[in-house]
């Protein structure tokens, strides 16, 4: 069986949060394979932990991909401050054509466009993918999962950081389908009575107050903040409020644009002009919305740059959704030239942490080595890009650890879900399957 088939059968997806089925990236030829270990979301550390403790798997997965796509070179991007991770990866790379690229401690160093440019000096075309400039990029946890897939081991567990308002910030590995509540208990429990959970990080993550939501293949971390924290209050404002305040208060200062990492790379992203479109009805809206298409939704404009505490990132998200609904494609300039002040305008993580008012939570997290063994798991049928699984089991069935629970329809994009434990199928719904440990 080829590596492409092994990775497909194992259900490997982008573990950095994107969730794109990994086998698709292996079915092409490339000049360089890049491991994304930048991990720039404040308070999250799971990628560094994986590189420290699973360096051999990361490099093995990378080596296998290089062989499959025909790439003679491999690069692992790691922030220079992650000394233990660098030491472990350096050791694992000995005797290979893989090297370490040290990255600055800024946000968003892990953006794919930024990382590819830093490593190769090549700029991905607007709305393009790394393969168009000869590169394949995988998160370091995805690489470890690819190495396991080559040994017939499917993806059944997820490594994530639990940080913020908990007694003991923790990085742990747990079965997919484990609830946030159980992961938080493993971190010593909450230090607030009204928790708000940022799933995937403070900058780009989704916000929920549902402690029983399950961990999936794409959950990079959960950060818990008290409801009264200003960041929670901002994120919980409804979209109508965000647009209304932007329409009335934006003074077109351009700070959102001048700090935008994609704008600084040379792409036509101008959040201040998208904010201007909030005041329009029809005239000009399509043009200004086009200036949101290449936005990477990093959140710097909203949570760092805007002096009025407005919502340019959310305006860009709404503009992109509106253009997709109308099937309007990008038609802007294709020539890209990085901004001359790009290096000077990068945002240090320390400064970003201060702006977010989370310094008190910026603590070293502890690696949880005791395995979590939840009695019940809730697994969504869709845990990444593409089509949900079609069930291959029924309520009342007994399943074994590693057994496929569903299948992806022929010629469809998606990733198979496997059972993390020996269990009984309790319920099946169109959205999820619930397992109980035997």
C-alpha positions, -999 to +999 in steps of 0.1 A: +000+000+000+013+035-009+019+062+017-010+081+001-034+052+008-020+045+042-025+082+052-060+081+037-070+049+056-056+064+088-078+095+086-049+120+089-059+156+086-041+189+092-036+189+130-028+226+132-064+235+129-070+235+092-082+199+090-074+194+053-071+157+045-034+150+045-034+123+018-044+149-009-011+168-004+009+136-010-005+130-045+017+156-062+054+164-068+072+192-049+107+206-044+106+211-006+086+198+023+081+223+052+071+213+087+051+240+104+062+242+141+058+279+144+028+277+168+022+315+172-012+315+191-005+330+225-006+305+254-006+274+232+024+250+233+013+216+219+035+217+188+066+225+209+058+195+232+053+172+202+087+183+188+104+178+221+090+143+228+082+129+193+110+144+172+118+110+157+082+106+145+080+141+131+112+136+111+102+101+100+069+114+087+087+142+069+112+118+054+084+096+041+066+126+025+098+138+008+102+104-007+066+103-019+065+138-034+101+137-048+114+166-027+151+166-022+149+191+007+130+194+040+128+223+065+113+223+100+103+259+110+106+264+148+107+296+168+142+303+180+131+306+216+119+269+217+153+256+227+143+221+238+123+215+206+152+227+184+176+204+202+153+174+198+146+180+161+183+188+153+192+154+168+165+136+148+176+153+116+212+140+117+221+121+086+191+134+066+186+163+042+162+180+066+173+212+084+159+235+110+148+271+101+148+294+131+118+318+132+112+350+151+088+352+180+061+371+162+025+366+152+015+351+128+047+333+120+027+301+113+006+316+085+013+293+056+020+322+032+044+338+057+062+306+065+067+296+028+082+330+021+105+329+051+118+295+042+120+297+004+118+334-005+088+325-028+054+342-027+024+320-031+001+334-058-031+352-045-056+325-034-030+299-042-015+270-024+022+263-015+024+236-042+023+264-068+057+274-056+070+239-052+063+235-015+043+211+007+035+223+042+024+201+071+019+208+108+044+188+130+016+168+146+003+158+112+038+146+104+039+124+135+005+110+125+017+103+090+046+083+104+021+063+126-001+058+095+028+042+077+028+016+105-010+011+102-019+032+132-050+055+126-056+089+142-076+083+174-060+108+198-052+145+198-025+165+216-037+199+228-029+226+253-054+235+281-045+270+293-059+302+309-081+301+339-072+266+351-052+256+381-025+237+362-019+247+325-014+214+307-005+199+274-020+164+271-029+137+246-065+125+248-089+104+227-108+124+202-143+128+214-132+137+250-152+166+263-136+200+272-149+194+307-127+163+312-097+180+296-101+209+320-104+186+349-070+171+339-056+206+341-067+209+377-101+224+371-113+259+365-103+290+385-135+309+373-172+302+379-182+317+345-158+302+319-156+312+282-136+288+260-115+299+231-112+268+209-080+269+189-066+300+205-074+336+215-067+351+180-083+327+155-103+303+177-140+300+180-157+309+213-181+287+232-194+283+268-203+247+262-180+226+284-194+193+269-182+201+234-159+174+221-122+175+212-117+167+175-087+161+152-083+198+147-084+210+183-050+226+189-059+239+223-085+255+245-079+287+264-103+295+292-110+331+304-135+345+329-167+359+314-158+394+327-125+394+308-126+422+282-116+398+254-146+376+262-169+407+262-156+417+228-159+382+212-194+376+225-209+407+209-233+397+181-223+403+145-250+430+141-234+450+169-199+446+155-211+459+121-231+487+136-202+501+157-178+497+128-202+517+105-205+545+130-170+548+146-143+538+120-122+569+113-102+553+085-069+555+103-054+526+083-037+509+113-056+477+106-041+476+071-006+488+080-002+459+105-019+432+083+007+404+077-007+397+042-007+433+032+029+435+044+038+405+022+024+425-007-011+411-011-041+433-018-057+431+016-069+464+030-092+460+061-098+497+065-114+498+030-135+468+039-146+487+070-155+517+047-179+494+028-200+489+060-213+524+053-224+516+018-255+501+005-246+490-030-222+515-046-186+504-042-193+475-019-182+448-044-149+466-050-141+471-013-151+436-004-126+423-029-099+438-006-109+412+020-106+381-002-069+374+006-073+380+044-060+351+065-083+359+094-054+361+118-072+387+139-044+412+143-065+440+129-093+435+154-074+425+185-041+445+182-041+472+156-075+490+158-073+519+184-111+521+184-115+484+193-136+478+162-140+446+142-121+448+108-113+410+109-150+402+113-159+426+085-134+408+062-149+375+072-184+387+063-172+402+030-155+369+021-187+350+029-208+374+008-185+371-022-186+333-019-224+333-018-225+353-050-197+333-066-176+364-071-139+354-077-108+373-069-099+397-098-072+419-082-035+423-090-014+392-092+020+409-089+033+407-053+061+427-037+067+427+001+063+460+019+096+477+027+086+480+064+075+444+068+102+433+092+097+464+114+060+459+117+059+423+129+041+420+162+060+403+190+041+376+209+050+393+242+035+426+231+004+408+217+000+390+250+000+423+268-025+438+244-048+409+250-044+414+288-035+377+294+000+381+309-012+364+341-020+333+321+013+332+302+029+304+322+048+272+313+024+244+308+030+209+322+031+178+301+004+155+313+019+120+309-010+101+326-034+090+298-070+102+299-095+074+297-129+089+294-159+066+298-179+082+271-168+099+238-188+120+214-172+120+179-185+143+152-188+127+118-170+157+102-137+166+118-120+185+090-124+198+055-148+179+031-176+155+035-189+139+068-184+102+073-211+078+064-217+054+093-204+018+091-217+008+125-251+008+142-263+016+177-256-013+200-226-025+181-193-033+198-163-017+182-125-021+188-099+005+192-087+017+158-118+003+140-132+026+113-166+039+124-175+055+090-164+059+054-160+087+030-181+084-002-161+077-034-146+107-051-153+129-021-129+148+001-129+138+038-112+118+065-123+085+081-132+085+118-118+056+139-127+044+174-102+055+200-112+026+224-130-007+227-165+005+231-202+001+226-221+024+202-246+042+223-262+066+198-259+076+162-271+109+148-265+126+115-239+148+132-221+124+156-216+090+172-214+084+209-193+056+223-192+041+258-161+023+270-164-015+274 
